[in-house]
């Protein structure tokens, strides 16, 4: 019996510090959740978090407070890898847009640029035809 319990133990993986000073933070703010992803300049993900990952459920995930906490969580994980400066890219029309940027700033990262990539429709579909009289 003692041998069976020794086989069940898995080796603990060591944490590897990546030492990335400048990062990109992508904030996707929808109506139901806010997702914050921290990547390096090539697009490799360093850390990510969301309102649901922080512990909010249901309609509380879409709040500005949940977005702030998600941003702080993602930035704290990224700062363990040496992140100091950030470019922020915001997309979406949810409640957590400004709150997530505020959370990044309060977590201690220096923001060098802030850009908005929210898709905006131009043109759209054709209107319905008038019914014949």
N, C-alpha and C positions, 0 to 999 in steps of 0.2 A: 504493500500500500504506500509506503514512503517513496518508492521509486515512481509510482504513477503521478504523485503530486509534483515531483521534480520535473517531469517531462511537460507538465502543463504550464510551467512558467515560461513566459516569452522574454527575450532579451530587450532591455530598455534602449531605445534609439537615442543617440546623443543629439542635442540641439546644435545645429550648425548656423553660426552667425554669418550673414552674407555681406555685411559692410557696404551698403548702398546708401550714399548720402542724398542723392536727388531722386525723387519718386514722382509718379503721376497718380493722382487720386481720381477715380471715376465714381461719380455719385449718380445713381439711377433712381430717381424719385417717382414712383408710381402712386396711384390712388390707394393702394392697399399696403404698400411696404416701401422702405427705402433701403437700397443695397449700396454699400460703400466698398470699393475694391481698390487696394493699393498695389500698384505695379511698378516695375522698373521701367526705364525708357524703351526697352525692347518689347515690353508688353507681358513679361513674365510676372505672374501673380506672387506677391510677397505675403499679403494678408487680405482678408475680406471679412465683412460682418454685415448684419442686417438687423432690422427691428426684431425679427423673430429669433435670430441667433442670440441676441442679448437677453431675451426672456419674455418679450411682450407677445401676447396672443390676441387674436381677433382684431377688433377695430382699433385697439391700442397700438398696433404695429404701424398704423398710418399716421401717427401723431408726430409733431415736431420734436417732442421730448425723446421719443424712441429713436428718431433720426440722429439727434445729438449724441445719445448714448452709443449708437452703432458706429458713428464716426470716431468717437473717442476710443472705442474698443479696437477698431481697425488700425488707428494711428498708434496706439500703445503697442500693438503687436509689431508694427512696422519699425517703431523706434528701437526695438530690441535688435533689429538688423542694421541699425546705424542711420536711419532716415533723419534728415534735418531740414531739407527744403522740399517744397511740393508745388507741383502744377495741378490745379484742380479743373476737372471737366465735369460739368453738370448737365444732365439730360433728364427730361421728364417734367410733368406738371403737378407733382404731388405737394403735400404740405411740408415735407422735410427738406426742401431745397436749401433755403437759407440756414435752417437749423443745423444741417449737416456741415456746412461750411463753417459755421460758428463753433461746432464741436471739434473740427480739425484745428482751428485756431486755438481753442482753449486747451487742447491736448499738448500743444507746445511746438507744432511745426510752423516753420516760416513759409508763408504762401507767396510765391513769386508771380504766378499769373492765375487768372480765373476766367474760364471761358464757358459759354453756354452752347451746347449742341442739341438743344431740344428740337425735334422735328416739327416744322410748321407747314401745314398744307397750303399750297398755292394753286388755285385752279379748282381742284376737287372734281367731283362727279357732276354729270349733267343733271339739271333739274327735271322733274317729272313733266311729261307732256300734258297740255290742257285737255280735259275730256271734251269730246265732240258734243254739240248741242242738238 
